[in-house]
Amino acid sequence: METRAAAKRKATAAAAPPMVAVQKQHPKRQRVVLGELSNFPNATQNKRKEKLQCRKNPNLKKPSSTEFIPSSSSSQFDQLYVSEIYEYLHAMEMQRKRRPMIDYIEKVQREVTVIMRTILVDWLVEVAEEYNLHSDTLHLSVSYIDRFLSVNPVNKSRLQLLGVSAMLIAA
């Protein structure tokens, strides 16, 4: 006994024009990962490899031997500027235009509450501990979150995205 589906396939095969056999690639044939792909499967790879040479740029400025280029391990360089950097950041924080509104959750936010912000900050603390982030990164990310929330209303579903984005920018 033949099923309906088998009868339908047989009828379709009888009515369809004859199919042309398509040659499939051998399954064990491997391609080069970053190799150049050509449109022709039988193209030869007998191209001559030329040696590349570097040219010297006559307009290139050579650094003088008296220039001091600090390395990342230069603790003396770090000590000179750390206090100045912190003073500058503190002065920036004190500017009124850079501080968040005091009651932004009541005035600007429709869906976000104080409890939701608290949960977000707790989660960011856990993330910072998990990935061994510097404490300044955490404080800076919370500052970015507060400044953004004081100007833009955010949906509940986007609050965690805001937190992660602020942490990425702060890092």
Beta strands, then each sheet from edge to edge (+ up, - down):
end
